[in-house]
Structure formats: structure tokens, C-alpha cells
Amino acid sequence: MKRAALFDMDGTLVDNTQAHIRAFEIFCARYGVTGWKEKLSQAFGMGNDDIMRLIMPAEVLRERGLASLAEEKEAIYREIYAPEIHPVEGLVALLESLRAAGVRCAVGSSGCRANVDFVLEKCRIGEFFDARISGDRVTRCKPDPEIYLTAAAALGMSPADCVVFEDAKAGIESARRAGAGRVVALATTLPHEVLERETDADVIGATFADLPGLDLLLAD
């Protein structure tokens, strides 16, 4: 039986992909950047530095710097998403079941710590998480395994004793490379058929409400 659960944030705790896209639309318009949507679709699950390098012109990166650009974009995101934020269906019930079963939980997100705190606070789920690992706490973001290795270690667990909940291909790869015992994918950002065809997730569901029972999710 798995003894810990590691949760991605964007697209997993909250179905916020469209909010991030709207924020990038506002952000890129400020700098006259076009053609960013197709590039962004290839970057789901990655850290801000990698996304900025992919989307923003080199001269803007030199003038403003990665950190400043990322902070500006994320401030836009939090402002526009705050009025509508809510947990993915079935999440709170799952978190309550995990706590009752003595399963410790951590967030493992490529997002910045401000966004992690924002989501947990606004969704009122912070009490369920014993550790919060964000992209600005690690050297390498997903698909590198560092985030999930760090999250498991923060709970005092081996990755093999953890079930990971993800929505993005980069995150699923990160969990696998970390040696996660089980990977559960949510079809919030990508269609079910894409996750089935292009990832090796053990379980796929539309939301947490569609997943099998806790005994199956935590089974060895």
C-alpha cells in the first residue's frame, strides 16, 4: 500500500489551464509577442524559466530578466483567476479520505511558491498538505524528476511508496523518472485519449470523482 500522495498543482488541484492562457494573452500583448499559443501548448507542466525562454524574444529576456517577467505574468494570473478558483471535482473528498487513512500528502509543482500558496489558500485545502515543493525551490523543473524526488523526501518517503497525481506529459515523465510507485493522470489539460496514447499513466480519469476507490489507488 502506498503511504504518501504527491500532487501536481496546475491542472490537477485546480483546472486552471485557461486562466494561465488568458494571463499569457494579456502578458504577451504588453510586449507585442505573437505566435505564443502554439509554443505554450508544448510547455504544459514546465517551469516558468523554460516557458519564458520558449515564448519571449531574446531581447526582452535580456532587458527584463527571467525572474521579473515570470513575476509579472504570475501576478496577472492570480488577479484574473482569484474570483473563479475552485478545486477540481472530487479533490477535497479524496484529500479527506487520504488523511483518514494516514496517507501524508505533498504538492510538487513547477509553479512558483506564491502560486502554490495562492491555490491552497483560496481553495482552503492547505491543511491537507505536509509539504509544498515549488519550482523555485529546485534547480530543475519537470520533466526532470527533482521536484518529485524532493517532495517524497520532504515526507520522509521513498518515491516508490508514493502515488503521484498529474495532468501533463512533462509531469508524468517527471514522476516516472523519480521512481513513483503509481501515476494517476487527470484529463483536465489533455484529452483522455492523448494521455492514454502518449503517456504511461497507470490510471486516467476526467476528475478525481472519476477515479477508482482509495484501495485501488494506493495498492502496490
PATOR-131564 format. One record per atom (N, C-alpha, C, O): residue in one letter; x, y, z. Coordinates in steps of 0.1 Angstrom, whole numbers, plus 5000, padded with zeros to 4 digits. Each point is the difference from the previous one (the first is absolute). Layout:
<sites>
AXYZ/...
</sites>
This chain:
<sites>
M500849885000/M499250125000/M500950135000/M500950015008/K498750084983/K500850125000/K499750095012/K498950005005/R502250065000/R499850075013/R500150154999/R499850075010/A500349984978/A500050154997/A499450034987/A500049924991/A499550205008/A499450054987/A500750134996/A500050095008/L500549924980/L500650124995/L499150064989/L499649934991/F500050205010/F499150064991/F500750114992/F500650095006/D499349904981/D500350124992/D498950115003/D499049965007/M501250164989/M499150105003/M499250054988/M498849974999/D501850094991/D499350064989/D499449884992/D500749914995/G498050105003/G499349894992/G499749885009/G499349914995/T501150095017/T499849885009/T499250045012/T498949965002/L501650135007/L499350055011/L498950094995/L498850015005/V501550074985/V499050094994/V500149994984/V501149984995/D497850044999/D500049994985/D500150144995/D499150074996/N502249985004/N500350144998/N500750034986/N500550104999/T499549804992/T500750024988/T499650124992/T500850084995/Q497849945004/Q499550114993/Q500450145007/Q500250104993/A499849895020/A500450135007/A501550034997/A500350124998/H500549785001/H501450034997/H500150054985/H500850094997/I498449854994/I500050054986/I499650144999/I500650084993/R498349965015/R499550144999/R501150095006/R500250114995/A500549855015/A501150085006/A501150024990/A500550114999/F499949784994/F501050014990/F499650104988/F500850074995/E497949925002/E499550094989/E500250155004/E500450084992/I499249955021/I500250145004/I501550035001/I500450114996/F500449805010/F501450025001/F500750024987/F500850094998/C499049824993/C500650014987/C499650124992/C500850064992/A498049985009/A499550124993/A500850135005/A500350094992/R500149915021/R500750115005/R501450024993/R500550114998/Y500049784997/Y501450004994/Y499949984985/Y501049984993/G497850015002/G499849994985/G500449864995/G500449994988/V499649915020/V500449874997/V498849924993/V498950005006/T501449944983/T499049934993/T500549854998/T501149975003/G498049944993/G500349874997/G500449925013/G500649894999/W498950165012/W500349935013/W499249885004/W500449925007/K498350084987/K499149895004/K500549864997/K499949915008/E500650084980/E500549874996/E501249955008/E500149895004/K500750214999/K501249975008/K499649965015/K500549915005/L498550165000/L499549985013/L499449865002/L500249935010/S499250024979/S499349875001/S501049895001/S499749895004/Q501650144993/Q501149905001/Q500650005014/Q500949925002/A498750185006/A500850025012/A499249975013/A500550035011/F498349924988/F499249975012/F500849915010/F500649904996/G499450145016/G500849935011/G501450055002/G500649965010/M499950124981/M501450045001/M500150135010/M498950065003/G502349975001/G500250125008/G500050134992/G500150004988/N499750115020/N499950134993/N501250044992/N499950054989/D501349915016/D501250044993/D500049944986/D500350064990/D499449815009/D500049934988/D498950054990/D500250024988/I498650025018/I498950054992/I500450144995/I499750034988/M500950055020/M500450144995/M501049994989/M499950074991/R501149845011/R501049984989/R499349964987/R500550034989/L498549895012/L499349954988/L499150104993/L499950004988/I499650095020/I498950094995/I500650144997/I499750064990/M501150005019/M500450144999/M501250024991/M500949925000/P499250194993/P501150034992/P501350025008/P499950045012/A501249934983/A501350015007/A500350145005/A500550015011/E499150094982/E500350145004/E499250035012/E500450085009/V498349874992/V499250035012/V500549935012/V500150055011/L500449824987/L500649935011/L501250075005/L500250005013/R500650064979/R501250075004/R499750125008/R500650035010/E498450054985/E499650135006/E499349985013/E500350075010/R498849834991/R499249995012/R500449895010/R499950025012/G500749884982/G500449895009/G498949895002/G498950045001/L501549845001/L499049895001/L499250025013/L498849984999/A501850055012/A499250015012/A499050115000/A498849985004/S501650144991/S499050114999/S498949974991/S498850035003/L501449914985/L499049964991/L499049905006/L498850014998/A501849895009/A499149895006/A499150065011/A498949975000/E501750125008/E499250065010/E498950094995/E498950005005/E501450074984/E498950084993/E498949914995/E498850035002/K501549874991/K499049914994/K499249935011/K498849994999/E501849965012/E499349935010/E499150105008/E499049955005/A501450174997/A499150105006/A498750024992/A499050015006/I501249994981/I498850014992/I499149885002/I498850015001/Y501849874999/Y499249885002/Y499350005013/Y498849975000/R501850065011/R499350005013/R498950105000/R498949975006/E501350144988/E498950115000/E498849954993/E498950025004/I501349924984/I498849964992/I499449875004/I498849984998/Y502049945009/Y499449875004/Y499450005014/Y499149915002/A501250185006/A499550005014/A498550005001/A499549925008/P499850154984/P498550005001/P499349874996/P498949985004/E501849934989/E499449884995/E500649875005/E499649894996/I501550125012/I500749885003/I499249905009/I499250045008/H500949834989/H499449905008/H500849874998/H500649984989/P499349925020/P500849884998/P499349914989/P498850024997/V502049904997/V499549904991/V499049915007/V500249965011/E498850004982/E498949925005/E500649875007/E500849934994/G498750055018/G500449885007/G501350015008/G500449915008/L500450204991/L501250025006/L499950005016/L500749925006/V498450164999/V499950025014/V499649865007/V500549965010/A498649974984/A499649875005/A501249905000/A500149935009/L500750084980/L501249915000/L501050045011/L500549915007/L499750224995/L500950045010/L499649965014/L500849965008/E497950054994/E499449965013/E500249855002/E500349955011/S499549974978/S500249855001/S501449975003/S500349915008/L500650164985/L501549975002/L500450035014/L500749935007/R498850184999/R500350045013/R499549905010/R500749965010/A498149994988/A499449905009/A500749874999/A500149935010/A500650044979/A500749884998/A501550015005/A500849914999/G499550215006/G501450035004/G501050014989/G501249995003/V498350054985/V500950024989/V500450154999/V499250094999/R502149945002/R500550135000/R500150064986/R500149924990/C499750215008/C499950064987/C500950124999/C500450075009/A500149944978/A500850124997/A499750054986/A499549934992/V500750205006/V499950064987/V501450004993/V501050035007/G499049934981/G501250004992/G499850074987/G499549944990/S500750195010/S499650094988/S501250074994/S500950045007/S499149974980/S500950094993/S499750145002/S500950094997/G497949955008/G499650135002/G500850075011/G500749935008/C499350204993/C500750075011/C499249985013/C498949975001/R501950065010/R499449985014/R498850095002/R499049965006/A501050164988/A498950095002/A498749944994/A498950025006/N501249914983/N498949944994/N499549885008/N498849985001/V502149945004/V499649895008/V499350045012/V498949955003/D501650155004/D499350065012/D498750064996/D499049985008/F500950084981/F498850064995/F498949904998/F498850015005/V501549884989/V499149894997/V499549935013/V498849985002/L502149995006/L499749935012/L499150085010/L499149965006/E501250174994/E499350095009/E498650034994/E499049995007/K500950044980/K498750034994/K499149885000/K498850025001/C501749864997/C499249885000/C499849945014/C499349915001/R501350155009/R499949965014/R500449855002/R499349935006/I501850044988/I500549865001/I501449995006/I500649895000/G500050225004/G501350005005/G500349905012/G501049955001/E497950035007/E500249915012/E500349864996/E500549925008/F499250044980/F500249864996/F501449974996/F500449884998/F500550225000/F501349984994/F501150025010/F500150115006/D500749794996/D501150015009/D501350064994/D500950045007/A499149974980/A501250074993/A499550064987/A499149964994/R501650155003/R499750084988/R501350024992/R500850085004/I499449854985/I501250014992/I499650074987/I499149964992/S501550165006/S499750084988/S501350014991/S501149965004/G498650094984/G501150014990/G501250085005/G501149984995/D498650125013/D501150095005/D500849945011/D500950075006/R498749814998/R500849935011/R500949904994/R500849945008/V499250044979/V500849894994/V500950064989/V499850124996/T501249815000/T500950044989/T499449984987/T500250084990/R499149805008/R499549964987/R498549975002/R499649925009/C499650134982/C498549975001/C499749884991/C500849954993/K497950015007/K499549894992/K500350034985/K499950114996/P500549794997/P499949855002/P501149945008/P500149885002/D500950205003/D501049955009/D499349955013/D499050055004/P501549845002/P499449945011/P500250075014/P499549965010/E501350154990/E500450065012/E498850045009/E500149985012/I498950084982/I498850055008/I499449885008/I499750015012/Y500149884981/Y499349895007/Y501049925010/Y499649955010/L501750054987/L500949955009/L500150085013/L500149955011/T499850184987/T500150095011/T498749995009/T500050015012/A498849984981/A498849995007/A499949875008/A499550005012/A500949894982/A500049875008/A500950015012/A499749965011/A501550104987/A501050015011/A499450095011/A500349985012/A499050134984/A499450095010/A499049925009/A499850045012/L499649864983/L499149925008/L500749885007/L499449925007/G501950074990/G500749885006/G499749874993/G500149905006/M499650114982/M499549884992/M500949974988/M500750094995/S499449795001/S500549964987/S499050034989/S498849985003/P501650074986/P499150024989/P499249874996/P498850014996/A501749885006/A499349874998/A498849985009/A499149934997/D500950145014/D498949995010/D499050114997/D499050025008/C501150054981/C499150124997/C499249974988/C500449944990/V498350115011/V499250024988/V500050144996/V499950095008/V500349944979/V500150134994/V498850034992/V499649924992/F499850205010/F498950054992/F500450114991/F500650105005/E499249884982/E500550094990/E499050034989/E499049934999/D501350174992/D499250024989/D500850024987/D499449994989/A501950035012/A500850044988/A501049894997/A500549935009/K499950074979/K501049904996/K501350025007/K500749915004/A499750224997/A501350035007/A500049955014/A501049955005/G497850075002/G499949965013/G500049855002/G500649945010/I498749994981/I500049855001/I501449944997/I500449915007/E500350154984/E501449964998/E500850035012/E500849915004/S499050205002/S500850035013/S499749905011/S500949955006/A497850014995/A499749905011/A500649874997/A500549935009/R499550034978/R500549874996/R501650005003/R500549905005/R500150214991/R501550005001/R500450015015/R501149965004/A498050095004/A500250005015/A499849865006/A500549985011/G498949934982/G499749875005/G498749995008/G499949915009/A499150174988/A498849995007/A499349874999/A500149934989/G499350025022/G499449875000/G498849994991/G499749904994/R499550215004/R498850004992/R499850154995/R500250095007/V499449924981/V499750134994/V498550004995/V499649924992/V499750185013/V498650024997/V499950134992/V500450105004/A499049894984/A499950124991/A498550055000/A499149924999/L500850215001/L498650064998/L499950074986/L501050064996/A497949914998/A499850064986/A499450135001/A498950034994/T501850065013/T499550145001/T500750094989/T499350084994/T502049905004/T500750084990/T500149934987/T499950074990/L500349805010/L500149924988/L498849914999/L499649955010/P500050014978/P498949904999/P500449875005/P501249965000/H497849965004/H500349865005/H500849924990/H500949935004/E498750084983/E500649924990/E501550034998/E500849924997/V499550215005/V501450044999/V500849955011/V501249954999/L498350065013/L500749945012/L500249854999/L501049955004/E498049994990/E500149854999/E501049964989/E500749915002/R499350174988/R500949974988/R501450055003/R501049934995/E499250185011/E501450065001/E500650005014/E501150065001/T498349885008/T500649995014/T499949865005/T499249924994/D501550055016/D499849865007/D499450015013/D500349935009/A498750164993/A499350025012/A499349865004/A499549944991/D500550035021/D499349875005/D498550015000/D499349914997/V500250215006/V498650035001/V499750134994/V500750105002/I498249914990/I499650134994/I498550035004/I499249914998/G500550215006/G498650045003/G499850144996/G500950084999/A497849954998/A499750144996/A500250105012/A500650114998/T499049855014/T500250075012/T500349905011/T500049884998/F500250175014/F500249915012/F498849925003/F500149895005/A498750174991/A498849925003/A499849884991/A499349915003/D501550084986/D499949894991/D501049895003/D500049904993/L500950125017/L501049905003/L499549895008/L499050015006/P501749874993/P499549895008/P500250035015/P500650105004/G499049815005/G500150025014/G501450005005/G500949974993/L499250085020/L501350025006/L500849875001/L501250014998/D498249885004/D500749875001/D500849974987/D501149965000/L498250074989/L500749984987/L501050104997/L501149974994/L498750165009/L500950104998/L501349985007/L501150044996/L498849915016/L501249985009/L500649865000/L501049975006/A498449944986/A500549865000/A501449994994/A500450084991/D500349835014/D501449974995/D499949934987/D501049964994/
</sites>
